[in-house]
Amino acid sequence: MVNLSESNPRNAFKDYFDFFQLPRQFKIDRTSLDQAYVKIQQEVHPDRHAQGSDAQKRQSLQLATFANTAYQTLKQPIPRGFYLCELAGLDAELETNTAMPRAFLMQQMEWREAMDEARQDVDALLQLQDEVTQSLKDFTRQIAVQIDEQHNLEKALEHLRACLFLERFLEEIDHRISALI
């Protein structure tokens, strides 16, 4: 699968999907990804090439690092979605584009108010956590359709940015719950 005799083995692959021999799509078979990752790590792990030349050791380390980065990107839906958009030439503009649909902004405000009102109420915070988690799952399903079926990457980017907010908000809720129990 991976050839350490090439001058730069990473150049032999078009992208992370190609590296793991997976189709370039949002919905991936996680078992296939995990198996491909383990197989590549077994082939390129630096310990396996400890007796090789300096060039082979360096290539082994580079490929192991590349495999880790590729795996971390593809195993989680949101980084995978952003990566697919990047491959299509779209810039997520995370630092500059904070625009969200009005309905989502209103929902954010309602959730923030609910979190503030539930200050000391663990049950209310858990209920809010469930609601936001469900919303994150709904957005993720929409992203899968937008990328794999509709090829509407601009809309997918909008939903990916919303998912980042939802993840951060879930972390805030979790911190509040942890502080109370």
Number of C-alpha atoms within 10 A of each C-alpha: 10 17 15 19 10 12 12 12 15 19 10 13 13 10 16 22 19 12 21 22 14 14 12 14 14 23 17 17 11 12 9 13 18 13 12 19 19 13 14 18 19 13 19 23 18 20 13 13 18 12 10 13 10 11 12 19 20 15 23 26 17 18 24 20 15 15 23 14 12 19 21 12 17 23 15 11 19 21 15 23 25 22 21 23 20 14 13 10 10 14 14 17 10 10 6 7 11 10 10 13 10 9 9 12 13 12 12 17 12 12 17 15 11 14 20 11 12 17 13 15 13 17 11 16 21 15 12 19 21 13 13 20 16 12 15 21 13 12 18 21 14 15 28 19 16 19 21 14 11 12 13 14 22 15 14 24 25 17 23 26 19 22 21 15 14 18 15 11 19 18 13 14 20 15 11 18 19 10 10 11 7
